[in-house]
Amino acid sequence: MNNRSDEENQSFNDVTEHNRTITGLNPKKSGRLPGPIKFIGIFLIGGFILMGILAFILNIITG
């Protein structure tokens, strides 16, 4: 039987094997953005959404 933890620990290629064994990177945490970059992204996307809603409302009011 295949154990799920064995499948999770298998490396996809030599690069991921190197990152896991030599540098000690956790594959579960990789792919996440650092906090400040995540905050800036949320702020920018939220700003675009609010500007779009505001433009739509102002277009209806003045139109």
FIVO-971344 format. One record per residue: x, y, z of N, C-alpha, C in turn; residue in three letters. Coordinates in steps of 0.05 Angstrom, whole numbers, padded with zeros to 5 digits. Atoms other than C-alpha are relative to their C-alpha. Layout:
REM FIVO-971344
+--------+--------+--------+--------+--------+--------+--------+--------+--------+--------+
!    n_x !    n_y !    n_z !   ca_x !   ca_y !   ca_z !    c_x !    c_y !    c_z ! residu !
+--------+--------+--------+--------+--------+--------+--------+--------+--------+--------+
!      X !      Y !      Z !      X !      Y !      Z !      X !      Y !      Z !    ALA !
...
+--------+--------+--------+--------+--------+--------+--------+--------+--------+--------+
REM end
This chain:
REM FIVO-971344
+--------+--------+--------+--------+--------+--------+--------+--------+--------+--------+
!    n_x !    n_y !    n_z !   ca_x !   ca_y !   ca_z !    c_x !    c_y !    c_z ! residu !
+--------+--------+--------+--------+--------+--------+--------+--------+--------+--------+
!  00017 ! -00024 !  00000 !  00000 !  00000 !  00000 !  00018 !  00025 !  00000 !    MET !
! -00014 ! -00026 !  00000 !  00022 !  00071 ! -00014 ! -00009 !  00016 !  00023 !    ASN !
!  00006 ! -00017 ! -00023 !  00026 !  00115 !  00046 ! -00002 !  00029 ! -00011 !    ASN !
!  00003 ! -00027 !  00011 !  00001 !  00186 !  00033 !  00024 !  00018 !  00007 !    ARG !
! -00023 ! -00016 ! -00007 !  00060 !  00216 !  00071 !  00024 ! -00006 ! -00018 !    SER !
! -00022 !  00006 !  00019 !  00108 !  00179 !  00025 ! -00004 !  00014 ! -00026 !    ASP !
!  00006 ! -00014 !  00025 !  00073 !  00209 ! -00036 !  00006 !  00030 !  00003 !    GLU !
! -00005 ! -00028 ! -00005 !  00078 !  00279 ! -00005 !  00030 !  00006 !  00002 !    GLU !
! -00028 ! -00004 ! -00004 !  00152 !  00270 !  00010 !  00016 ! -00005 ! -00025 !    ASN !
! -00014 !  00005 !  00025 !  00171 !  00247 ! -00060 !  00004 !  00026 ! -00015 !    GLN !
! -00006 ! -00025 !  00014 !  00205 !  00301 ! -00101 ! -00009 ! -00002 ! -00029 !    SER !
!  00009 ! -00001 !  00028 !  00179 !  00322 ! -00169 !  00024 ! -00002 ! -00019 !    PHE !
! -00024 !  00001 !  00017 !  00248 !  00333 ! -00198 !  00025 !  00006 !  00018 !    ASN !
! -00024 ! -00005 ! -00015 !  00320 !  00347 ! -00178 !  00000 !  00026 !  00015 !    ASP !
!  00000 ! -00026 ! -00013 !  00307 !  00420 ! -00161 ! -00016 ! -00001 !  00026 !    VAL !
!  00016 !  00002 ! -00025 !  00252 !  00405 ! -00111 !  00014 ! -00018 !  00020 !    THR !
! -00015 !  00017 ! -00018 !  00295 !  00349 ! -00082 !  00022 !  00016 !  00014 !    GLU !
! -00021 ! -00017 ! -00011 !  00352 !  00399 ! -00073 ! -00011 !  00019 !  00021 !    HIS !
!  00012 ! -00020 ! -00018 !  00307 !  00451 ! -00041 ! -00009 ! -00013 !  00026 !    ASN !
!  00010 !  00013 ! -00024 !  00278 !  00400 !  00007 !  00022 ! -00010 !  00017 !    ARG !
! -00021 !  00013 ! -00016 !  00342 !  00365 !  00028 !  00023 !  00019 !  00007 !    THR !
! -00024 ! -00017 ! -00005 !  00398 !  00417 !  00022 ! -00008 !  00026 !  00014 !    ILE !
!  00007 ! -00026 ! -00011 !  00365 !  00484 !  00035 ! -00021 ! -00002 !  00022 !    THR !
!  00019 !  00004 ! -00022 !  00311 !  00456 !  00081 ! -00026 !  00014 ! -00003 !    GLY !
!  00026 ! -00013 !  00005 !  00252 !  00490 !  00048 ! -00023 ! -00019 !  00004 !    LEU !
!  00024 !  00016 ! -00004 !  00184 !  00465 !  00069 ! -00017 !  00001 ! -00024 !    ASN !
!  00016 ! -00002 !  00024 !  00145 !  00446 !  00007 ! -00029 !  00009 !  00005 !    PRO !
!  00027 ! -00008 ! -00006 !  00079 !  00459 !  00042 ! -00002 !  00031 !  00002 !    LYS !
!  00000 ! -00029 ! -00003 !  00098 !  00532 !  00056 !  00008 !  00015 ! -00026 !    LYS !
! -00009 ! -00013 !  00025 !  00128 !  00546 ! -00013 ! -00025 !  00007 ! -00017 !    SER !
!  00022 ! -00009 !  00016 !  00083 !  00585 ! -00060 ! -00017 !  00021 !  00013 !    GLY !
!  00015 ! -00021 ! -00014 !  00056 !  00632 ! -00007 !  00016 !  00026 ! -00002 !    ARG !
! -00013 ! -00026 !  00001 !  00070 !  00706 ! -00012 !  00006 !  00010 !  00028 !    LEU !
! -00006 ! -00012 ! -00026 !  00104 !  00743 !  00045 ! -00022 !  00020 !  00007 !    PRO !
!  00022 ! -00017 ! -00010 !  00057 !  00785 !  00088 ! -00001 !  00028 ! -00012 !    GLY !
!  00003 ! -00027 !  00011 !  00075 !  00855 !  00063 ! -00008 !  00000 ! -00030 !    PRO !
!  00008 !  00001 !  00029 !  00069 !  00835 ! -00011 ! -00029 ! -00008 ! -00002 !    ILE !
!  00029 !  00008 !  00000 !  00002 !  00801 !  00004 ! -00017 !  00024 !  00007 !    LYS !
!  00015 ! -00023 ! -00008 ! -00022 !  00864 !  00039 ! -00002 !  00021 ! -00022 !    PHE !
!  00000 ! -00019 !  00022 ! -00002 !  00909 ! -00019 ! -00018 ! -00010 ! -00022 !    ILE !
!  00017 !  00011 !  00021 ! -00037 !  00862 ! -00068 ! -00030 !  00003 !  00007 !    GLY !
!  00028 ! -00003 ! -00009 ! -00101 !  00862 ! -00027 ! -00009 !  00029 ! -00001 !    ILE !
!  00006 ! -00029 !  00001 ! -00098 !  00938 ! -00021 ! -00005 !  00009 ! -00028 !    PHE !
!  00003 ! -00009 !  00028 ! -00089 !  00948 ! -00096 ! -00025 ! -00012 ! -00013 !    LEU !
!  00023 !  00013 !  00012 ! -00142 !  00898 ! -00117 ! -00026 !  00012 !  00012 !    ILE !
!  00023 ! -00013 ! -00013 ! -00191 !  00927 ! -00066 ! -00004 !  00028 ! -00010 !    GLY !
!  00002 ! -00027 !  00011 ! -00176 !  00997 ! -00091 ! -00012 !  00000 ! -00027 !    GLY !
!  00012 !  00002 !  00027 ! -00191 !  00977 ! -00163 ! -00029 ! -00006 !  00001 !    PHE !
!  00028 !  00007 ! -00002 ! -00256 !  00945 ! -00142 ! -00017 !  00024 !  00010 !    ILE !
!  00015 ! -00023 ! -00011 ! -00278 !  01006 ! -00101 ! -00002 !  00022 ! -00021 !    LEU !
!  00001 ! -00020 !  00021 ! -00259 !  01053 ! -00158 ! -00020 ! -00007 ! -00022 !    MET !
!  00020 !  00009 !  00020 ! -00300 !  01011 ! -00207 ! -00028 !  00004 !  00009 !    GLY !
!  00027 ! -00003 ! -00011 ! -00361 !  01011 ! -00162 ! -00007 !  00030 !  00002 !    ILE !
!  00005 ! -00029 ! -00002 ! -00354 !  01086 ! -00149 ! -00005 !  00012 ! -00028 !    LEU !
!  00004 ! -00010 !  00027 ! -00347 !  01100 ! -00224 ! -00027 ! -00008 ! -00011 !    ALA !
!  00026 !  00010 !  00009 ! -00409 !  01058 ! -00238 ! -00022 !  00016 !  00012 !    PHE !
!  00021 ! -00015 ! -00014 ! -00450 !  01094 ! -00186 ! -00001 !  00029 ! -00009 !    ILE !
! -00001 ! -00028 !  00009 ! -00427 !  01163 ! -00208 ! -00010 !  00002 ! -00029 !    LEU !
!  00010 !  00000 !  00027 ! -00442 !  01145 ! -00280 ! -00031 ! -00002 !  00000 !    ASN !
!  00030 !  00002 ! -00001 ! -00514 !  01126 ! -00261 ! -00012 !  00026 !  00010 !    ILE !
!  00010 ! -00024 ! -00012 ! -00523 !  01189 ! -00219 !  00001 !  00023 ! -00020 !    ILE !
! -00003 ! -00023 !  00018 ! -00496 !  01238 ! -00271 ! -00011 ! -00006 ! -00028 !    THR !
!  00007 !  00008 !  00027 ! -00519 !  01199 ! -00332 ! -00028 !  00005 ! -00007 !    GLY !
+--------+--------+--------+--------+--------+--------+--------+--------+--------+--------+
REM end
